[in-house]
Amino acid sequence: MPPPVRTLVLRESTEIIAPPESVRAVFDDLESWPEWNSVCRDAAWMSGLPWSIGSGFHMTLRMARRPVGFSVFVTEFGQDAVTWESTMLSVRGTRRFTFEEHAGGSTTHVTDQKTFHSPYLPVRIFYPRPIIQAMSRAWLASLKRQSELAHVERR
């Protein structure tokens, strides 16, 4: 009998004082992530058309002050959600951002959910909850700051 799949799900969210289209304009500009995102050191498209299903990009993230590279593939891209997946050392990671319009379109509720699965490895050791949650909070704080700034500048 195969070993059970080990799973870890982490979720963080924030409210951004900008409409969804402003937030998405910032988020969808992958190449600019290192300029505003305190977690991302670099990001670049590797294959396919940007943000199309199956397209791939590479990013280097700061994990506990160390650079860790990921190659990911887009599995969902729509007005309300973006999802990508990657695999490292038999751990499959799925990251899903959702964008919900609130307050009549003047704010956006953004959720960052990460799901890690491995049939073999204890994912909580390779992806420690406090480190991953701190990264998600920093990513969302950076997105909030940049989206709100960009929205004010566009007015």
Secondary structure, DSSP 8 states (H G I E B T S, - for coil): -----EEEEEEEEEEESS-HHHHHHHHT-GGGHHHH-TTEEEEEEEESSTTSTT-EEEEEEEETTEEEEEEEEEEEE-SSEEEEEEEETTEEEEEEEEEEEEGGGTEEEEEEEEEEEESSS-HHHHS-HHHHHHHHHHHHHHHHHHHHHHHHHH-
